[in-house]
Amino acid sequence: MQFKSLPQLLDYFKEESTCIEYYENLRWGNEPACPHCGCVTVHRTQRGWRCSTKGCGKKFTVRTGTIFEQSNIKFRIWFAAIWLATEHKKGISSVQLGIDLGITQKTAWFVLHRIREMLKEKAPQMLGEDKMVETDATYIGGKERNKHLNKRRSHDDKSLTNEGKPFKAKKTIIGIIERNGKVALRYVSGETTQNMVSFVETHVPQDSTIYSDEAPAYKQLKRTYKHDNVKHALNIYVEGQVHTNTIENFWSVLKRGLYGVYHQVSDKHISRYLDEYAARFNNRSKTSNERFNLFLEGSESVLSYKALIVNK
């Protein structure tokens, strides 16, 4: 079945049995496997499946061991939520998703975070197929001039606010992007040499060429990579192949989404939002149906509500 729009998806998944059959086929094919022990010797029960292996014998359904585990929401609503969250270029808020699907905002918030868990990068991806990548950092947070007076940085003490409260700096996001390719993102404590170099070494092969701005944090890249930087301080933004326009364009999409859709994101959850934006960008060339199936295939990840709200 090829779904080209949300109405087509909802028309096809009218019955829960259709949704379960579709997801079982996508997850297991013709060989259902026990999520507890991995054994394929299983038999169907009235409500799902049961492992036939001696020593296990546990009951399970296709939801077990996935983002759908212990959820009372119908698959039809889940599939619609996945479609909306992954098709909207800048994301969708929990308030809007709740209105669109007829669920509460609290439920929609939990659903979106489980979807972000599904979109999380399962293993570090290597970038640089065309041997040219760009790296840069951006900062997420409100502008100092827009803050209330008692929350602004003190002029006398750069580490304190006017009321003596700790100053909360903006969030630092570092990114690496292939030209006409994929992006990798990370939330870090600051734009330091250690953070930048370790991140680049995780995602970029040593025979690649890296372009950046003139920030001191990138100087050590020349020890391992071909490295060149663009002189923003001299108002030079493009010099032949040397520029960071690709990553700058991505930052504009990220910030428009975070500020325009979500408004503000906590330190605890910022990495999940980065996973969301990176997954959408990295699969932009696929059709809507291909993205939907691909993301569903990566749904074997459990996230409890308690884990989300601890130290929220």
Order of alpha helices (4+ residues) and beta strands (2+ residues): alpha-alpha-beta-beta-beta-alpha-alpha-alpha-beta-beta-beta-alpha-beta-beta-alpha-alpha-alpha-alpha
